[in-house]
């Protein structure tokens, strides 16, 4: 019985760790995607601003 409870505990702990690991990777992916989008957006606006200044 004790062994069964121990196995249940470790299995739950494993699932819990899996969940947090997946959540962490998911957050990291979205964070990277957001930073990348922000970088390209800034680069785009910077180029557009430079072109506008050249026109003036």
N, C-alpha and C positions, 0 to 999 in steps of 0.2 A: 504494500500500500504506500509506504514511504517513497519507494522508487517511482511508483506511478505519479505521485504528487510532484516529485522532483522533475520528472520528465515533462509533466504538464507546465511546470514553472519555466523550464528552459525553453520549451516550445513557444510559450507566450512571449518570453523575453526575446527570442529570435524574431518572431513576427513583429514585435514592437520595434526592434532595431531595423528590420527591413523597412518598416513603414517610415521611420525617421530618415533613413538613408535615401529612400525614394523621394521623400519630401524635400530633402536637402538638394538632391540632384535637380529636381524640378525647379526649386527656387533659383539654383545656380544657373540653370538654363535660361530662365526668364530674365534674370538679372543681366546675364551676358547679352541676351537679345536686346534688352532695353538699352544697355550701354552702347551696343553696336548701332542701333537705330539712332540714338542721340548723337553719336559721333558722325554718322553719315548725314544726318539732318543739319548739324552744325556746319559740316563741310559744304553742304549744298547752299545753305544760306550765306556762308562766307563768300563762296564763289559768286553767288548772285549779287551780293553787296559790292564786291569788287567790280563786277561787270557794270553795275549801275554807276559806280564812281567813274569808271572809264568813259561811260557815255556822257557824263557831265563834263 
